Amino acid sequence: MKRHFLFLAVLMAIMPVLAEDIPENYYDAIDGQQDAALKTALSLIIRNGDRYEYGTTTYHSSNNPPEWQKGDLKAYGTWQALPFTDHKPGTQGGVWDMYSNCVRYYPNKLGESGCSLNIEHCLPKSWWGWNKDDTRDSSWVAYKDLYNLNPSDQRANSQKSNYAPGHVSTADKFDNGSFRMSSAKKSEYGYICFEPEEEYRGDFARTYFYMATAYEHIGWNAYPQYVSDDNYLMFSDAIIQVLLDWHRADPVSDKEICRADQISNIQCNRNPYIDYPELVEYIWGNKKGETVNLASLTKAFKPDCCQEETNTPEPQIYDTLINLPIITATYINAIKGDITGNANSGIQSNGSASITMGKSNTDGEISFSGIALKDTAVLAFRASPYNSASSMQLDIYANEQLIRSIEVEVQQETRNEIRYRIPIPQDTHSIKLVSVGGSTSKRACIQELYLLVPKKDPTGLIVPEYGPMPAYKEIRNGQVRIIRNKSIFTILGQTIR
């Protein structure tokens, strides 16, 4: 089952794929086992395999071509995996976010983080005794296990911290309409707890069971009210009951199967509680004391559940006069030549691929001059309210004249990234975007920005290069994609408006 992916693009043209079946004989060692011996047999199977480096480690063709071409796992960090493991079908580049109802898109360069998007450890890393300085240590392997890592809303991730799962009857600590938390005073357990949306509760439970199995041999005594060094059951009785409730109420979904399949392609190991959900009952539930007959277990796996949409329309080619798939103050100010860019002091980074427009009480402003449009153009970008803002107002100017004001009010902590497509009139020489308000309560975040003009001449305009950015875009079925050396490097999205 050892298959290493070479990631040449964030999202390549999406093709139909089938989930890979469970490798033959993979679980043979659990046949005839029960209770603690069953769990340890599973642990010895699934703790093996490969792991990405944590974060954004990436080989580029400029620093180590042989290893990069081989797709060496050490070439990639966990950020590079998320567009594949957590791609949400039908969103044209969106990712699953089990922590909010927000629409999230993966940043447009491998290994970059974007507006209000975190990598979250589903089971808190602080629950086990880990040593990040020793990369050979099993606790460090657990730290970077993709089964336990998810894209997550920054606000919800911060609130979740290292608290425990629980049934939330009163969401007095946090509630964004999807992810809810109860204070210790209101919780039935006497401690702060969280509860995700119903459709994700089984996902959380099976991740907790996986981690407790794969890494049962590392120290688990950091939070004795939640976990213990008992290598068998490990979780407290209260948490076991919550996880069992979630596991039973929310069966394995197609989303979960497809995500696990992508992770197994990378790590070469599997989550047994997704493959055979019944195993949870043999270890923690109502079949404790019974012996497993592997042949009688029911597989949740379905090979035809991971179909993806395809995009076949002929491309419409545009020239790209401003090209910011990664947008930072440094990249804006680096645009030189006929067109120049400027970011004022109100621009600050948000992640490594996007900007927050506003700092202290200074309005964030970015501007471009020397454009000289001979035809109508399109300003395409993605924007959302800042992660702690209650609203945003983004004003767009052409030749110092206001042509569009975008106002968004945050409803129940939902800050969707929206694709905007703003017509820019011909004879425009300057463009300016201003986030009005400045304060943290009224502030915009922008991720990627392009100024596109219809390509009339196949030779096109020669765009000055700045940094490692590609030179042109392709519009296919409403999607803006960066093209370099005939490879698709990125995707903007579907409905740009």
Kinemage of the C-alpha trace (Angstrom):
@kinemage 1
@onewidth
@group {chain A} dominant
@subgroup {mainchain}
@vectorlist {calphas} color= white
{ca met a 1} P 0.000 0.000 0.000
{ca lys a 2} L 3.014 2.294 -0.025
{ca arg a 3} L 2.126 5.190 -2.336
{ca his a 4} L 3.826 8.570 -2.002
{ca phe a 5} L 2.167 11.519 -3.724
{ca leu a 6} L 4.237 14.125 -5.511
{ca phe a 7} L 2.437 17.398 -4.848
{ca leu a 8} L 3.007 19.583 -7.901
{ca ala a 9} L -0.151 21.592 -7.364
{ca val a 10} L -2.480 22.751 -4.663
{ca leu a 11} L -5.504 21.443 -6.544
{ca met a 12} L -4.958 19.914 -9.947
{ca ala a 13} L -7.798 19.434 -12.432
{ca ile a 14} L -10.115 17.272 -10.366
{ca met a 15} L -10.510 13.740 -11.712
{ca pro a 16} L -12.652 10.821 -10.582
{ca val a 17} L -10.917 8.661 -8.000
{ca leu a 18} L -11.805 5.508 -6.117
{ca ala a 19} L -10.962 4.816 -2.511
{ca glu a 20} L -8.334 2.125 -2.065
{ca asp a 21} L -9.515 -1.084 -0.416
{ca ile a 22} L -7.991 -2.283 2.847
{ca pro a 23} L -4.693 -4.046 2.014
{ca glu a 24} L -4.887 -7.812 2.091
{ca asn a 25} L -3.883 -9.350 5.435
{ca tyr a 26} L -3.472 -5.902 7.004
{ca tyr a 27} L -5.563 -6.724 10.095
{ca asp a 28} L -4.866 -10.466 10.319
{ca ala a 29} L -3.052 -10.125 13.666
{ca ile a 30} L -6.236 -9.078 15.490
{ca asp a 31} L -8.154 -12.251 14.658
{ca gly a 32} L -8.979 -14.139 17.865
{ca gln a 33} L -7.931 -11.238 20.136
{ca gln a 34} L -9.984 -9.414 22.775
{ca asp a 35} L -9.867 -6.419 25.114
{ca ala a 36} L -6.371 -5.077 25.907
{ca ala a 37} L -4.614 -7.686 23.736
{ca leu a 38} L -6.828 -6.649 20.808
{ca lys a 39} L -6.007 -2.987 21.290
{ca thr a 40} L -2.276 -3.676 21.501
{ca ala a 41} L -2.407 -5.842 18.374
{ca leu a 42} L -4.048 -2.939 16.536
{ca ser a 43} L -1.481 -0.533 17.957
{ca leu a 44} L 1.418 -2.591 16.629
{ca ile a 45} L -0.166 -2.478 13.164
{ca ile a 46} L -1.197 1.167 12.861
{ca arg a 47} L 1.656 2.919 14.661
{ca asn a 48} L 3.883 2.000 11.707
{ca gly a 49} L 4.154 3.853 8.404
{ca asp a 50} L 5.350 7.307 7.429
{ca arg a 51} L 4.621 10.790 8.741
{ca tyr a 52} L 5.012 14.194 7.152
{ca glu a 53} L 7.146 16.743 8.916
{ca tyr a 54} L 4.982 19.078 10.975
{ca gly a 55} L 4.308 22.516 9.487
{ca thr a 56} L 5.364 23.761 6.060
{ca thr a 57} L 8.605 21.928 5.185
{ca thr a 58} L 8.920 21.812 1.394
{ca tyr a 59} L 11.665 20.989 -1.069
{ca his a 60} L 11.525 23.247 -4.110
{ca ser a 61} L 13.172 22.464 -7.434
{ca ser a 62} L 15.814 25.072 -6.637
{ca asn a 63} L 17.214 23.441 -3.509
{ca asn a 64} L 16.960 19.674 -3.912
{ca pro a 65} L 15.583 18.521 -7.263
{ca pro a 66} L 16.407 14.802 -6.964
{ca glu a 67} L 14.588 14.341 -3.656
{ca trp a 68} L 11.741 16.635 -4.710
{ca gln a 69} L 11.204 14.653 -7.897
{ca lys a 70} L 11.098 11.426 -5.914
{ca gly a 71} L 8.347 12.796 -3.704
{ca asp a 72} L 10.407 12.176 -0.572
{ca leu a 73} L 8.088 12.516 2.433
{ca lys a 74} L 10.561 14.800 4.163
{ca ala a 75} L 9.972 17.250 1.331
{ca tyr a 76} L 6.523 18.076 2.655
{ca gly a 77} L 4.913 19.394 5.802
{ca thr a 78} L 1.459 18.723 7.177
{ca trp a 79} L 0.074 21.930 5.608
{ca gln a 80} L 0.761 20.440 2.175
{ca ala a 81} L -1.488 17.462 2.881
{ca leu a 82} L -4.674 19.327 3.828
{ca pro a 83} L -5.848 20.255 0.293
{ca phe a 84} L -5.894 16.533 -0.467
{ca thr a 85} L -6.987 14.982 2.819
{ca asp a 86} L -9.657 17.597 3.574
{ca his a 87} L -10.818 18.753 0.154
{ca lys a 88} L -14.562 19.353 0.302
{ca pro a 89} L -16.267 18.171 -2.932
{ca gly a 90} L -18.410 20.718 -4.699
{ca thr a 91} L -16.593 23.741 -3.250
{ca gln a 92} L -13.963 24.224 -5.968
{ca gly a 93} L -11.017 24.338 -3.612
{ca gly a 94} L -12.726 24.484 -0.228
{ca val a 95} L -11.722 22.396 2.768
{ca trp a 96} L -13.787 20.703 5.470
{ca asp a 97} L -13.898 22.713 8.688
{ca met a 98} L -15.398 20.663 11.527
{ca tyr a 99} L -15.075 23.624 13.885
{ca ser a 100} L -17.348 26.139 12.165
{ca asn a 101} L -19.854 26.749 9.387
{ca cys a 102} L -17.382 29.035 7.649
{ca val a 103} L -16.433 28.480 4.021
{ca arg a 104} L -12.655 28.041 3.950
{ca tyr a 105} L -10.230 27.756 1.049
{ca tyr a 106} L -6.717 26.473 1.142
{ca pro a 107} L -4.018 29.095 0.488
{ca asn a 108} L -2.640 29.138 -3.011
{ca lys a 109} L 0.912 28.060 -2.398
{ca leu a 110} L 1.913 24.760 -0.872
{ca gly a 111} L 2.754 25.105 2.765
{ca glu a 112} L 1.173 28.509 3.374
{ca ser a 113} L -1.461 29.373 5.956
{ca gly a 114} L -4.298 31.787 5.328
{ca cys a 115} L -7.067 33.902 6.823
{ca ser a 116} L -8.259 32.535 10.156
{ca leu a 117} L -7.246 28.966 9.278
{ca asn a 118} L -5.320 26.755 11.717
{ca ile a 119} L -4.132 23.174 11.853
{ca glu a 120} L -5.831 21.732 14.910
{ca his a 121} L -4.904 18.641 16.922
{ca cys a 122} L -8.291 16.977 17.366
{ca leu a 123} L -7.104 15.183 20.514
{ca pro a 124} L -5.037 17.839 22.308
{ca lys a 125} L -1.290 17.294 22.065
{ca ser a 126} L -0.919 18.356 25.693
{ca trp a 127} L -2.759 15.210 26.809
{ca trp a 128} L 0.321 13.088 26.201
{ca gly a 129} L 3.897 13.691 27.320
{ca trp a 130} L 5.599 14.653 24.087
{ca asn a 131} L 9.119 15.744 23.234
{ca lys a 132} L 9.229 17.774 20.019
{ca asp a 133} L 13.018 18.066 20.176
{ca asp a 134} L 13.463 14.327 19.636
{ca thr a 135} L 12.092 13.498 16.181
{ca arg a 136} L 12.581 9.764 16.835
{ca asp a 137} L 10.344 9.858 19.880
{ca ser a 138} L 6.897 8.281 19.417
{ca ser a 139} L 5.269 11.301 21.023
{ca trp a 140} L 6.640 13.454 18.193
{ca val a 141} L 5.301 10.962 15.638
{ca ala a 142} L 1.891 11.307 17.323
{ca tyr a 143} L 2.193 15.096 17.137
{ca lys a 144} L 2.323 15.071 13.327
{ca asp a 145} L -0.135 12.249 12.622
{ca leu a 146} L -2.566 13.474 9.959
{ca tyr a 147} L -5.451 11.442 11.362
{ca asn a 148} L -5.375 13.838 14.323
{ca leu a 149} L -4.840 17.055 12.321
{ca asn a 150} L -7.652 19.080 10.757
{ca pro a 151} L -8.168 22.497 9.162
{ca ser a 152} L -9.967 24.556 11.759
{ca asp a 153} L -11.495 27.930 12.356
{ca gln a 154} L -8.996 30.004 14.309
{ca arg a 155} L -11.508 31.329 16.818
{ca ala a 156} L -13.014 27.927 17.600
{ca asn a 157} L -9.567 26.348 17.792
{ca ser a 158} L -8.443 28.954 20.302
{ca gln a 159} L -11.558 28.424 22.424
{ca lys a 160} L -11.289 24.630 22.304
{ca ser a 161} L -7.733 24.759 23.667
{ca asn a 162} L -7.071 21.408 25.410
{ca tyr a 163} L -10.551 20.913 26.861
{ca ala a 164} L -12.435 17.606 26.784
{ca pro a 165} L -15.309 16.391 24.627
{ca gly a 166} L -18.700 16.312 26.326
{ca his a 167} L -22.439 16.651 25.895
{ca val a 168} L -23.198 20.378 25.893
{ca ser a 169} L -26.643 21.367 27.104
{ca thr a 170} L -25.807 25.034 27.719
{ca ala a 171} L -23.294 26.662 25.354
{ca asp a 172} L -22.439 29.541 27.622
{ca lys a 173} L -18.688 29.597 26.870
{ca phe a 174} L -18.708 29.534 23.055
{ca asp a 175} L -21.187 28.915 20.245
{ca asn a 176} L -20.607 29.644 16.576
{ca gly a 177} L -23.626 27.713 15.353
{ca ser a 178} L -21.583 24.571 14.784
{ca phe a 179} L -19.024 24.190 17.566
{ca arg a 180} L -20.380 24.644 21.099
{ca met a 181} L -18.730 24.814 24.511
{ca ser a 182} L -20.004 24.733 28.077
{ca ser a 183} L -18.325 26.393 31.040
{ca ala a 184} L -17.307 24.331 34.076
{ca lys a 185} L -20.225 25.870 35.986
{ca lys a 186} L -22.816 24.778 33.412
{ca ser a 187} L -21.185 21.505 32.377
{ca glu a 188} L -22.502 18.242 33.851
{ca tyr a 189} L -18.887 17.094 34.270
{ca gly a 190} L -17.591 19.965 36.375
{ca tyr a 191} L -15.077 20.984 33.699
{ca ile a 192} L -15.180 22.924 30.429
{ca cys a 193} L -16.205 20.720 27.505
{ca phe a 194} L -16.904 21.024 23.784
{ca glu a 195} L -19.318 19.472 21.304
{ca pro a 196} L -19.057 19.693 17.483
{ca glu a 197} L -21.901 19.558 14.961
{ca glu a 198} L -23.792 16.252 14.955
{ca glu a 199} L -22.385 15.215 11.566
{ca tyr a 200} L -18.822 15.414 12.911
{ca arg a 201} L -19.159 13.851 16.348
{ca gly a 202} L -18.341 10.351 15.142
{ca asp a 203} L -15.306 11.747 13.306
{ca phe a 204} L -14.001 13.187 16.571
{ca ala a 205} L -14.705 9.986 18.529
{ca arg a 206} L -12.955 7.708 16.044
{ca thr a 207} L -9.956 10.038 16.010
{ca tyr a 208} L -9.709 9.877 19.811
{ca phe a 209} L -9.969 6.072 19.734
{ca tyr a 210} L -7.350 5.904 16.969
{ca met a 211} L -4.853 8.068 18.876
{ca ala a 212} L -5.393 6.115 22.113
{ca thr a 213} L -4.668 2.920 20.179
{ca ala a 214} L -1.797 3.905 17.880
{ca tyr a 215} L 0.106 5.613 20.694
{ca glu a 216} L -0.930 3.645 23.759
{ca his a 217} L 2.758 3.119 24.533
{ca ile a 218} L 3.584 6.802 25.202
{ca gly a 219} L 2.939 8.750 28.410
{ca trp a 220} L -0.689 9.804 28.906
{ca asn a 221} L -0.707 11.215 32.427
{ca ala a 222} L -0.553 14.957 31.734
{ca tyr a 223} L -4.275 15.486 32.499
{ca pro a 224} L -5.398 12.779 34.936
{ca gln a 225} L -9.007 14.019 34.974
{ca tyr a 226} L -9.177 13.097 31.259
{ca val a 227} L -6.647 10.302 30.641
{ca ser a 228} L -4.407 7.902 32.522
{ca asp a 229} L -1.389 5.676 31.947
{ca asp a 230} L -3.665 2.640 31.825
{ca asn a 231} L -2.660 1.397 28.362
{ca tyr a 232} L -6.000 -0.289 27.864
{ca leu a 233} L -8.975 2.026 28.413
{ca met a 234} L -6.925 5.216 28.934
{ca phe a 235} L -9.798 7.754 28.929
{ca ser a 236} L -11.919 8.554 31.966
{ca asp a 237} L -15.284 6.802 32.228
{ca ala a 238} L -17.109 10.031 31.426
{ca ile a 239} L -15.093 10.667 28.260
{ca ile a 240} L -15.410 7.046 27.118
{ca gln a 241} L -19.185 7.335 27.409
{ca val a 242} L -19.251 10.586 25.432
{ca leu a 243} L -17.068 9.115 22.682
{ca leu a 244} L -19.188 5.959 22.515
{ca asp a 245} L -22.345 8.065 22.253
{ca trp a 246} L -20.837 10.097 19.414
{ca his a 247} L -19.480 7.014 17.643
{ca arg a 248} L -22.859 5.274 17.726
{ca ala a 249} L -24.972 8.292 16.805
{ca asp a 250} L -22.789 9.419 13.892
{ca pro a 251} L -21.738 6.423 11.756
{ca val a 252} L -18.757 6.517 9.405
{ca ser a 253} L -19.527 8.843 6.468
{ca asp a 254} L -18.244 9.035 2.896
{ca lys a 255} L -16.331 12.148 3.913
{ca glu a 256} L -14.551 10.226 6.643
{ca ile a 257} L -13.748 7.271 4.367
{ca cys a 258} L -12.313 9.506 1.642
{ca arg a 259} L -10.234 11.503 4.113
{ca ala a 260} L -8.854 8.320 5.686
{ca asp a 261} L -8.036 6.962 2.240
{ca gln a 262} L -6.017 10.051 1.349
{ca ile a 263} L -4.173 9.868 4.663
{ca ser a 264} L -3.397 6.183 4.173
{ca asn a 265} L -1.898 7.092 0.777
{ca ile a 266} L 0.488 9.413 2.585
{ca gln a 267} L 1.182 7.681 5.907
{ca cys a 268} L 0.752 4.063 4.792
{ca asn a 269} L -1.339 3.216 7.855
{ca arg a 270} L -5.066 3.095 8.516
{ca asn a 271} L -7.656 3.990 11.132
{ca pro a 272} L -9.248 0.657 12.128
{ca tyr a 273} L -12.291 2.353 13.653
{ca ile a 274} L -13.186 3.793 10.243
{ca asp a 275} L -12.502 0.514 8.432
{ca tyr a 276} L -14.291 -1.628 11.061
{ca pro a 277} L -16.374 0.635 13.374
{ca glu a 278} L -17.461 -2.404 15.392
{ca leu a 279} L -13.945 -2.713 16.851
{ca val a 280} L -14.749 0.237 19.128
{ca glu a 281} L -17.328 -1.921 20.907
{ca tyr a 282} L -14.841 -4.781 21.414
{ca ile a 283} L -12.386 -2.478 23.209
{ca trp a 284} L -14.493 0.162 24.965
{ca gly a 285} L -18.132 -0.758 24.445
{ca asn a 286} L -20.713 -3.498 24.706
{ca lys a 287} L -18.543 -6.301 23.278
{ca lys a 288} L -15.729 -6.121 25.812
{ca gly a 289} L -14.697 -9.655 26.765
{ca glu a 290} L -15.682 -11.059 23.368
{ca thr a 291} L -13.150 -12.436 20.890
{ca val a 292} L -12.869 -10.829 17.455
{ca asn a 293} L -13.669 -12.925 14.398
{ca leu a 294} L -12.154 -10.783 11.658
{ca ala a 295} L -14.129 -12.458 8.886
{ca ser a 296} L -17.427 -11.564 10.570
{ca leu a 297} L -16.686 -7.850 11.027
{ca thr a 298} L -18.610 -5.397 8.848
{ca lys a 299} L -16.488 -2.983 6.811
{ca ala a 300} L -17.613 0.624 6.528
{ca phe a 301} L -15.333 1.039 3.514
{ca lys a 302} L -17.005 1.727 0.130
{ca pro a 303} L -14.714 1.905 -2.917
{ca asp a 304} L -17.033 4.144 -4.962
{ca cys a 305} L -17.667 6.870 -2.388
{ca cys a 306} L -14.844 9.239 -3.341
{ca gln a 307} L -15.955 10.413 -6.765
{ca glu a 308} L -14.849 13.971 -7.527
{ca glu a 309} L -16.216 16.504 -9.984
{ca thr a 310} L -14.408 17.043 -13.280
{ca asn a 311} L -13.927 20.284 -15.185
{ca thr a 312} L -13.919 20.019 -18.958
{ca pro a 313} L -14.888 23.382 -20.545
{ca glu a 314} L -12.401 25.035 -22.872
{ca pro a 315} L -10.270 27.624 -21.091
{ca gln a 316} L -10.633 31.356 -21.596
{ca ile a 317} L -7.192 32.905 -21.278
{ca tyr a 318} L -6.595 36.153 -19.457
{ca asp a 319} L -3.473 38.211 -18.993
{ca thr a 320} L -2.621 38.894 -15.392
{ca leu a 321} L -1.509 42.442 -14.730
{ca ile a 322} L -1.447 42.016 -10.947
{ca asn a 323} L -0.634 38.535 -9.714
{ca leu a 324} L -0.814 37.858 -5.974
{ca pro a 325} L -1.686 34.235 -5.213
{ca ile a 326} L 0.173 34.925 -1.990
{ca ile a 327} L -0.628 38.375 -0.727
{ca thr a 328} L 1.581 40.036 1.850
{ca ala a 329} L 2.835 43.597 2.285
{ca thr a 330} L 6.237 42.441 1.029
{ca tyr a 331} L 4.807 41.027 -2.196
{ca ile a 332} L 2.620 44.082 -2.770
{ca asn a 333} L 5.544 46.451 -2.361
{ca ala a 334} L 7.726 44.233 -4.572
{ca ile a 335} L 5.576 44.817 -7.647
{ca lys a 336} L 7.788 46.976 -9.858
{ca gly a 337} L 7.853 48.000 -13.494
{ca asp a 338} L 5.014 49.755 -15.296
{ca ile a 339} L 2.730 48.780 -12.422
{ca thr a 340} L 3.825 49.451 -8.851
{ca gly a 341} L 2.230 48.358 -5.600
{ca asn a 342} L 2.072 49.952 -2.186
{ca ala a 343} L 0.856 48.669 1.197
{ca asn a 344} L 0.399 51.237 3.934
{ca ser a 345} L 1.296 50.797 7.609
{ca gly a 346} L -2.184 49.392 8.290
{ca ile a 347} L -1.375 46.145 6.460
{ca gln a 348} L -0.251 43.175 8.557
{ca ser a 349} L 0.159 39.489 7.841
{ca asn a 350} L -2.533 36.940 8.643
{ca gly a 351} L -0.962 33.525 8.324
{ca ser a 352} L 1.753 33.447 5.681
{ca ala a 353} L -0.362 33.881 2.548
{ca ser a 354} L -2.877 36.603 3.372
{ca ile a 355} L -3.197 40.038 4.915
{ca thr a 356} L -5.263 41.725 7.586
{ca met a 357} L -6.260 45.206 6.503
{ca gly a 358} L -6.073 47.370 9.584
{ca lys a 359} L -3.702 47.848 12.479
{ca ser a 360} L -4.453 49.616 15.761
{ca asn a 361} L -6.853 52.309 14.516
{ca thr a 362} L -5.250 52.688 11.082
{ca asp a 363} L -7.291 51.759 8.028
{ca gly a 364} L -5.593 49.119 5.909
{ca glu a 365} L -4.920 50.334 2.372
{ca ile a 366} L -3.286 48.745 -0.664
{ca ser a 367} L -2.910 50.573 -3.958
{ca phe a 368} L -1.588 49.950 -7.446
{ca ser a 369} L -0.558 52.649 -9.925
{ca gly a 370} L 0.695 52.782 -13.513
{ca ile a 371} L -1.965 50.357 -14.737
{ca ala a 372} L -3.165 52.131 -17.932
{ca leu a 373} L -6.070 49.836 -18.838
{ca lys a 374} L -7.093 49.911 -22.489
{ca asp a 375} L -10.048 47.580 -21.871
{ca thr a 376} L -12.376 46.716 -19.020
{ca ala a 377} L -10.593 44.443 -16.513
{ca val a 378} L -11.574 42.281 -13.575
{ca leu a 379} L -10.251 42.633 -10.029
{ca ala a 380} L -10.631 39.163 -8.479
{ca phe a 381} L -9.896 38.420 -4.823
{ca arg a 382} L -11.121 36.582 -1.743
{ca ala a 383} L -12.020 38.422 1.423
{ca ser a 384} L -13.594 37.799 4.816
{ca pro a 385} L -14.003 39.673 8.091
{ca tyr a 386} L -10.959 39.438 10.383
{ca asn a 387} L -11.161 36.578 12.881
{ca ser a 388} L -12.200 38.818 15.788
{ca ala a 389} L -14.121 41.435 13.794
{ca ser a 390} L -17.892 41.793 13.915
{ca ser a 391} L -18.007 43.333 10.428
{ca met a 392} L -15.940 44.531 7.502
{ca gln a 393} L -16.217 47.351 4.989
{ca leu a 394} L -13.969 47.143 1.971
{ca asp a 395} L -14.029 50.088 -0.444
{ca ile a 396} L -12.613 49.762 -3.970
{ca tyr a 397} L -11.471 52.830 -5.897
{ca ala a 398} L -10.515 53.292 -9.549
{ca asn a 399} L -8.746 56.572 -10.384
{ca glu a 400} L -9.593 57.698 -6.816
{ca gln a 401} L -13.330 57.255 -7.507
{ca leu a 402} L -15.289 54.834 -5.302
{ca ile a 403} L -16.702 52.091 -7.556
{ca arg a 404} L -17.737 49.462 -5.006
{ca ser a 405} L -18.251 49.241 -1.254
{ca ile a 406} L -18.476 45.753 0.228
{ca glu a 407} L -20.070 45.535 3.676
{ca val a 408} L -20.403 42.275 5.605
{ca glu a 409} L -21.845 41.749 9.078
{ca val a 410} L -20.684 38.678 11.020
{ca gln a 411} L -23.545 36.406 12.071
{ca gln a 412} L -22.927 33.889 14.895
{ca glu a 413} L -19.143 33.884 14.508
{ca thr a 414} L -19.377 32.880 10.829
{ca arg a 415} L -16.760 34.628 8.685
{ca asn a 416} L -16.952 33.116 5.228
{ca glu a 417} L -14.292 33.715 2.623
{ca ile a 418} L -16.150 35.133 -0.372
{ca arg a 419} L -14.854 35.398 -3.914
{ca tyr a 420} L -15.363 38.848 -5.381
{ca arg a 421} L -15.136 39.827 -9.027
{ca ile a 422} L -15.127 43.592 -9.471
{ca pro a 423} L -15.322 45.140 -12.995
{ca ile a 424} L -12.641 47.794 -13.415
{ca pro a 425} L -13.390 50.367 -16.182
{ca gln a 426} L -11.040 51.034 -19.071
{ca asp a 427} L -8.682 54.012 -18.837
{ca thr a 428} L -8.092 53.172 -15.156
{ca his a 429} L -4.587 54.150 -14.039
{ca ser a 430} L -4.816 53.397 -10.318
{ca ile a 431} L -6.696 50.987 -8.065
{ca lys a 432} L -7.041 51.213 -4.298
{ca leu a 433} L -8.623 48.926 -1.705
{ca val a 434} L -9.377 50.378 1.723
{ca ser a 435} L -10.637 48.493 4.767
{ca val a 436} L -12.717 51.106 6.550
{ca gly a 437} L -12.798 51.074 10.336
{ca gly a 438} L -9.250 50.139 11.334
{ca ser a 439} L -10.184 48.682 14.714
{ca thr a 440} L -10.290 44.961 15.421
{ca ser a 441} L -14.101 45.063 15.470
{ca lys a 442} L -14.294 46.220 11.832
{ca arg a 443} L -11.528 44.830 9.698
{ca ala a 444} L -11.105 42.819 6.476
{ca cys a 445} L -8.786 39.967 5.631
{ca ile a 446} L -7.751 39.343 2.005
{ca gln a 447} L -6.300 36.203 0.517
{ca glu a 448} L -5.015 36.315 -3.101
{ca leu a 449} L -5.695 39.098 -5.562
{ca tyr a 450} L -5.507 39.355 -9.361
{ca leu a 451} L -6.122 42.017 -11.982
{ca leu a 452} L -7.174 40.205 -15.176
{ca val a 453} L -7.621 41.521 -18.718
{ca pro a 454} L -8.929 39.499 -21.693
{ca lys a 455} L -6.093 38.090 -23.783
{ca lys a 456} L -6.514 39.225 -27.391
{ca asp a 457} L -3.055 38.386 -28.642
{ca pro a 458} L -1.852 34.806 -28.020
{ca thr a 459} L 1.580 36.182 -27.175
{ca gly a 460} L -0.071 38.260 -24.488
{ca leu a 461} L 1.502 40.926 -22.342
{ca ile a 462} L 4.811 40.265 -20.677
{ca val a 463} L 4.233 40.581 -16.953
{ca pro a 464} L 7.298 41.550 -14.885
{ca glu a 465} L 8.162 38.701 -12.535
{ca tyr a 466} L 8.489 39.329 -8.828
{ca gly a 467} L 9.595 36.556 -6.534
{ca pro a 468} L 8.691 32.986 -7.468
{ca met a 469} L 5.272 33.900 -8.883
{ca pro a 470} L 3.932 32.391 -12.134
{ca ala a 471} L 3.206 34.665 -15.102
{ca tyr a 472} L -0.384 34.056 -16.188
{ca lys a 473} L -3.796 32.668 -15.277
{ca glu a 474} L -6.319 30.398 -16.909
{ca ile a 475} L -10.056 30.843 -16.407
{ca arg a 476} L -11.801 27.462 -16.698
{ca asn a 477} L -15.463 27.087 -15.806
{ca gly a 478} L -15.301 30.163 -13.594
{ca gln a 479} L -12.075 29.079 -11.901
{ca val a 480} L -8.942 31.193 -11.852
{ca arg a 481} L -5.874 28.969 -11.849
{ca ile a 482} L -2.206 29.884 -11.854
{ca ile a 483} L -0.279 28.113 -14.601
{ca arg a 484} L 3.474 27.561 -14.600
{ca asn a 485} L 5.386 25.245 -16.927
{ca lys a 486} L 2.080 23.735 -18.085
{ca ser a 487} L 1.258 22.616 -14.518
{ca ile a 488} L -1.711 23.909 -12.558
{ca phe a 489} L -0.330 25.587 -9.463
{ca thr a 490} L -3.386 27.003 -7.766
{ca ile a 491} L -7.104 27.656 -7.930
{ca leu a 492} L -9.151 30.730 -7.039
{ca gly a 493} L -12.596 29.248 -7.174
{ca gln a 494} L -15.965 28.991 -8.764
{ca thr a 495} L -18.421 31.835 -8.226
{ca ile a 496} L -16.405 35.015 -8.306
{ca arg a 497} L -18.647 38.002 -7.967
